[in-house]
Amino acid sequence: MSIKNVVLVGADGNLGPGVLDGLVSTGAFNVTVFKRKSSKSKSNYPEGVQVKLLSDDFPIDELVPALQNQDAIVSTVYGAQVDLQKRLADAAIKAGVKRFIPSDFGSCDSQSKRAMELAPIYVAKSEVRDYLEKLAKENSGFSWTSLVCGHFFDWDLGFFHIDLKAKSFEILDDGEVYWSTSTFAQIGKATAAILQKPEETKNRFAYIQSFRINQNQLLRAFEKTTGESWNVKKYDSSDYVKERKAKADGGEKSAVEDLVWVLGTLEADWEAREGYANDLLGLKQENLEEVVARIIKNN
């Protein structure tokens, strides 16, 4: 199996630009971005990227011809968009697309029962992946890969409960639990590498990271880079989860994000997982202090 022509859906979101750069920088792919006709995103795609405009609901009668001669689809849309991703998969089968990478990226393993209990988005991600597994069993020329990358490290300091201006840092329990996390650039490289090794990555999870750290190490990196001592607040994770789950059940969106923060900080150590793929994909560990310095500079 060889993959040359790749469609990216969701190129203008948080993750999309990093994945697009990862695909384009290899020089190995012809990349097409699918966009809604009504999209007002001010896109500035790299030279050579093709853009195909589709009706806003991405109807299957438009998707099938648009996917002709394409080898792979990468979805970086919001992970809860189940119907859209299923429709993309159905169209992919009809058009002869070989590989689908769903929007399974993110803070924790969407297979986890605890993740599905605490955050509904992981139920949605699992539903999409289960659907892809079913299609792959029924269609020998079709396959999938779920890329699990941990927290998006360079996305939003607030998500990590880090306040750069106030020099405040929140820690769960003793801060010694190790977790995997990835930069957008690393996720882009991993996506491209998966498509360059289609046989080795078919119908499986691929767990990746930029580095494996704990919260205390992260705090020290911020203190060293800023040259200041920070204010630290610690939480008992069990009490914190109970309190935030109650608020999440009441409809508080920020509480759901807090629960995802907990999951990706306490239950996301990929190095011990079957399916850890940094070596397979040729991904090098990044330098924590260098990345922290870049984040501080950009904030």
TAFEN-V793179 format. One line per field, one symbol per residue. ss: DSSP state (H for helix, E for strand, L for the rest). burial: 1 if it has 9 or more other C-alpha atoms within 8 Angstrom, else 0. A space follows every 50 residues. Layout:
ss->???
burial->???
//
This chain:
ss->LLLLEEEEELLLLLLHHHHHHHHHHHLLLEEEEEEELLLLLLLLLLLLLE EEEELLLLLHHHHHHHLLLLLEEEELLLLLLHHHHHHHHHHHHHHLLLEE ELLLLLLLLLLLHHHHHHLHHHHHHHHHHHHHHHHHHHLLLLEEEEEELL EELLLLHHHHLEELLLLEEEEELLLLLLEEEELHHHHHHHHHHHHHLHHH HLLEEEELLLEEELHHHHHHHHHHHHLLLLEEEEELHHHHHHHHHHHHHL LLHHHHHHHHHHHHHHLLLHHHLLLELLLLLLLLLLLHHHHHHHHHHHL
burial->00111111111110111111111100001111111100000000000010 01011001010111001101111111101011011111111110111111 11111111110000110110111111111011101100000111111111 11110010100110001111111010111111111111111111101100 11111111111111110110111010000100011010011001101100 0100111111111111111100000111001010000110111010000
//
